[in-house]
Amino acid sequence: MQSPTEQCLNCEAPLPPPTGRGGRPRKYCSDACRWTFRRTRARRWRPLTQRHQRQDNTRKQRRHLRDQAEHLAQAAGKLALDLHAEDLALPTQQTGWRPGPIAGYSAAALPLLAQARTALAAAVAADRAAGATWNEIAAVLDVSPDTAARRYRT
């Protein structure tokens, strides 16, 4: 068996004899082997760095989604407490008996809708960071992939 310096690093074929011009010892049998080796080496390392970047981005998006979910839970809790307090009040003190805005419940639920939309956008961003395609996200949202991408692309 030949020593590693006498074999091509890419195809392990024997290296051609050195030319009389001097220079560095050869590592590859041809330019094609050298280019192939460098391309495959770059491909081997590139997915690792891309995977690490995707994991970091997913982690950030997951934190953002958690924050949005907590804000949504706080808004829902506030609405539930307000409605519970109204239930405990005398019937004459409840919304149906008082003069004021007719759509008070709708107005109270509106911030919840805004928080839910923000949480959904954060969830889509977290899914995209985790590697989900627009087709997969669109299937869950029951819209076309173009519509999902248009609404939630960051």
C-alpha positions as semicolon CSV with decimal commas, in nm:
position;residue;x (nm);y (nm);z (nm)
1;M;0,000;0,000;0,000
2;Q;0,124;0,347;-0,083
3;S;0,173;0,615;0,180
4;P;-0,094;0,888;0,199
5;T;0,139;1,137;0,031
6;E;0,160;0,911;-0,276
7;Q;-0,220;0,879;-0,316
8;C;-0,475;1,130;-0,439
9;L;-0,676;1,269;-0,146
10;N;-0,994;1,251;-0,351
11;C;-0,990;0,921;-0,542
12;E;-0,693;0,747;-0,370
13;A;-0,533;0,675;-0,708
14;P;-0,154;0,681;-0,729
15;L;-0,014;1,026;-0,790
16;P;0,169;1,090;-1,116
17;P;0,547;1,123;-1,091
18;P;0,670;1,472;-0,995
19;T;0,775;1,705;-1,272
20;G;1,129;1,840;-1,278
21;R;1,009;2,194;-1,207
22;G;1,000;2,155;-0,827
23;G;0,731;2,319;-0,614
24;R;0,496;2,164;-0,364
25;P;0,436;1,793;-0,347
26;R;0,114;1,692;-0,521
27;K;-0,194;1,596;-0,319
28;Y;-0,431;1,526;-0,609
29;C;-0,391;1,329;-0,929
30;S;-0,559;1,601;-1,141
31;D;-0,721;1,942;-1,126
32;A;-1,062;1,774;-1,151
33;C;-0,990;1,570;-0,836
34;R;-0,870;1,881;-0,654
35;W;-1,189;2,073;-0,746
36;T;-1,413;1,779;-0,656
37;F;-1,242;1,735;-0,319
38;R;-1,278;2,105;-0,234
39;R;-1,644;2,115;-0,341
40;T;-1,735;1,806;-0,138
41;R;-1,541;1,933;0,163
42;A;-1,728;2,264;0,146
43;R;-2,058;2,076;0,113
44;R;-1,974;1,868;0,419
45;W;-1,923;2,175;0,639
46;R;-2,190;2,403;0,491
47;P;-2,489;2,200;0,618
48;L;-2,351;2,208;0,972
49;T;-2,327;2,586;0,976
50;Q;-2,668;2,618;0,810
51;R;-2,816;2,378;1,065
52;H;-2,666;2,579;1,353
53;Q;-2,801;2,902;1,206
54;R;-3,144;2,746;1,160
55;Q;-3,140;2,618;1,520
56;D;-3,045;2,962;1,652
57;N;-3,310;3,130;1,441
58;T;-3,569;2,873;1,548
59;R;-3,479;2,932;1,912
60;K;-3,525;3,310;1,871
61;Q;-3,854;3,266;1,689
62;R;-3,976;3,020;1,953
63;R;-3,897;3,275;2,228
64;H;-4,085;3,542;2,035
65;L;-4,383;3,307;1,992
66;R;-4,381;3,227;2,364
67;D;-4,385;3,599;2,447
68;Q;-4,676;3,657;2,208
69;A;-4,866;3,364;2,358
70;E;-4,812;3,505;2,707
71;H;-4,945;3,845;2,594
72;L;-5,247;3,671;2,443
73;A;-5,306;3,476;2,764
74;Q;-5,284;3,798;2,968
75;A;-5,537;3,973;2,743
76;A;-5,770;3,673;2,758
77;G;-5,733;3,656;3,135
78;K;-5,817;4,026;3,167
79;L;-6,129;3,980;2,956
80;A;-6,231;3,673;3,159
81;L;-6,181;3,863;3,487
82;D;-6,387;4,157;3,359
83;L;-6,669;3,924;3,253
84;H;-6,653;3,736;3,584
85;A;-6,668;4,064;3,778
86;E;-6,972;4,162;3,575
87;D;-7,136;3,826;3,654
88;L;-7,087;3,891;4,026
89;A;-7,234;4,241;4,004
90;L;-7,599;4,315;4,061
91;P;-7,816;4,272;3,750
92;T;-7,874;4,647;3,737
93;Q;-7,499;4,704;3,725
94;Q;-7,442;4,469;3,432
95;T;-7,383;4,592;3,078
96;G;-7,733;4,515;2,954
97;W;-7,884;4,754;3,210
98;R;-7,640;5,044;3,181
99;P;-7,647;5,303;2,908
100;G;-7,330;5,303;2,705
101;P;-7,174;5,139;2,405
102;I;-7,390;4,858;2,274
103;A;-7,093;4,656;2,142
104;G;-6,896;4,662;2,467
105;Y;-6,816;4,291;2,455
106;S;-6,691;4,316;2,098
107;A;-6,475;4,612;2,191
108;A;-6,338;4,419;2,488
109;A;-6,254;4,118;2,266
110;L;-6,086;4,324;1,993
111;P;-5,743;4,342;2,164
112;L;-5,761;3,962;2,191
113;L;-5,801;3,934;1,815
114;A;-5,501;4,161;1,756
115;Q;-5,290;3,956;1,998
116;A;-5,403;3,631;1,833
117;R;-5,300;3,762;1,490
118;T;-4,960;3,863;1,628
119;A;-4,919;3,520;1,790
120;L;-5,014;3,348;1,461
121;A;-4,756;3,554;1,270
122;A;-4,494;3,458;1,531
123;A;-4,595;3,091;1,499
124;V;-4,557;3,103;1,121
125;A;-4,214;3,267;1,158
126;A;-4,111;2,995;1,405
127;D;-4,231;2,723;1,165
128;R;-4,039;2,881;0,878
129;A;-3,727;2,904;1,094
130;A;-3,767;2,536;1,179
131;G;-3,771;2,452;0,808
132;A;-4,143;2,426;0,723
133;T;-4,237;2,510;0,365
134;W;-4,506;2,756;0,263
135;N;-4,709;2,461;0,131
136;E;-4,711;2,294;0,473
137;I;-4,801;2,618;0,650
138;A;-5,072;2,698;0,394
139;A;-5,230;2,355;0,444
140;V;-5,263;2,421;0,817
141;L;-5,400;2,773;0,766
142;D;-5,635;2,655;0,488
143;V;-5,510;2,915;0,239
144;S;-5,298;2,896;-0,074
145;P;-4,917;2,894;-0,036
146;D;-4,897;3,231;-0,212
147;T;-5,148;3,384;0,029
148;A;-4,965;3,243;0,331
149;A;-4,632;3,375;0,203
150;R;-4,780;3,716;0,125
151;R;-4,943;3,751;0,468
152;Y;-4,663;3,621;0,687
153;R;-4,334;3,671;0,501
154;T;-4,099;3,873;0,720
